[in-house]
Amino acid sequence: MLELMALQCSCKMCEQLLEVPGRGGVVITPEQPIGEFAELEEKGAAPFLLQRYREFGPVFSWMLGPTQMTTVVDYEAIKSLLQLGDSKVIVGWNPEAFYAMLGERTRKSLEDPATRLSNRRMLQPGFTKEALAGYMDKLVKICTTQLDAWAAAEGPVDLAAQGKDLSFEFSTQLLVDFDITPEQKHQLRDKFDALFQGIFSPPDPTPGSRFSKGIEARGQLLQDIEQLVRAREAREKHSSSGNGDSSGNGHAAAVRKNVFDYTLDQQRQEHNSIDFAEAAASGIGLIIAGNDTSGLGVSALLATLPLFPEVMEKLRQEQQQVMQRHGEAMTLAALDAMPYADAVIRETLRVAPPSAAVFRRALVDLEVCGKFVPAGSPLMLSSFMGQVLTDPHLNLSDLSPDDFEALEQHWGAIQADTLRAEFKPERWLQQEGKPSGLLTFSVGPHVCLGMSLFFTEAKLQQQAVRQQKVEAMVAGAAYQRAYLTPFLGNADH
């Protein structure tokens, strides 16, 4: 039973509540500055969190360097906290290492409610139905090109590596779509790889460390992307001038082929100019936000489907019925008419989310599941644990010690035996036993704007799968679950 309420700072009730439990005796030293994160990296995030859930219950703490992380794994508590949005109760938060890597603009965009709202308003036009319809041709091309390449490969595809390639294609073509040569794209990819590695690493400023290389890569990317934005803006002005629009704003209402152009249009409309440094930072943020979601989500889908031939057959039957009604061409209307495909994607996201936690900070004293959480506490809301372990509609609350033991051993990767017990798309199409809902893309005021784009990508990928022998393509592949480390960004935009 969820108990979540704001408390008066001097209330006697605070004295009666239990403190958030955790393992004592963790000493932070210059030689060992990252606290319990070393154990998390060694064991993997899933076993790390499962052990503490088993030991302490649905609310517990652990040390991320000098920071005490209050972690919540109860589904209802997570959902209630997320639905608060930016409020007088909680606000966005990330570890200092995250902001050291990505800059103060990122801090402001995630923690300042007014800036978050402004950024969301700037991004929204890029995720409307009209915008998605404008992306369809490019989406189809990306999906079929990648799948054809995988089908032509000799032997099973390494989904972990190929998923990264696919995610970078989705991010660079659909989110920003820079006009660059293949060599320039390769150079950008290398710099983003260094940046991602830096984000995922402890804040070690030693020259040559992953963190310092990430800082250097970010500086280079800001310069590169600003130059690309300036070149794009010059082309836009030249095009507008050629069309007889002397204001330079004649393109503002155009249907765009990527999200980034919509954000630039919003800047032009609101300020009659482009802040190029801000635009460069926004471009980096878009690629970071979309990079893992698309590639990892679709890779998980392709790793899962071959294990379930009956699911593949149902997908093919549904696709054939939709094609009879809507024709061969894939349109948004056709994709919307695929409830079983939607259920397969939702079940994949439930058991293998591309992003698995959201960070917040308590602004007032809170009671969460009977525990006292003081104001100022960083909160790690484990959406993955919530939707797999503690969703009350799935009746998983009475896990035995043997159940926990099995989960700790097998949840590091999606394996056939584990999946055959977990993966049931039909649960999303029935009333009894239906999951409470996905937390993968957050809920409430800050539900991820990219959710509709991901579902469009995934359904198109399923359509392409119908025409290929995906069973042979990914035979024997084990897809590693994308657990969130404390230095990784979240799915909340």
Secondary structure, 3 states (H helix, E strand, C coil): CCCEEEECCCCHHHHHCEECCECCCCCCCCCCCCECHHHHHHHCHHHHHHHHHHHHCCEEEEEECCEEEEEECCHHHHHHHHHCCCCCCEEECCCHHHHHHHCHHHHHHHHCHHHHHHHHHHHHHHHCHHHHHHHHHHHHHHHHHHHHHHHHCCCCCCHHHHHHHHHHHHHHHHHHCCCCCHHHHHHHHHHHHHHHHHHCCCCCCCCCCHHHHHHHHHHHHHHHHHHHHHHHHHHHHHHHHHCCCCCCCCCCCCCCCCHHHHHHHHHHHHHCCCCHHHHHHHHHHHHHHHHHHHHHHHHHHHHHHHHCHHHHHHHHHHHHHHHHHHCCCCCHHHHHCCHHHHHHHHHHHHHCCCCCCEEEEECCEEEECCEEECCCCEEEECHHHHHHHHCHHHCCCCCCHHHHHHHHHHCCEECHHHHHHHCCHHHHHCCCCCCCCCCCCCCHHHCCCCHHHHHHHHHHHHHHHCCCCHHHHCCCCCEECCCCCCCCCCCCC
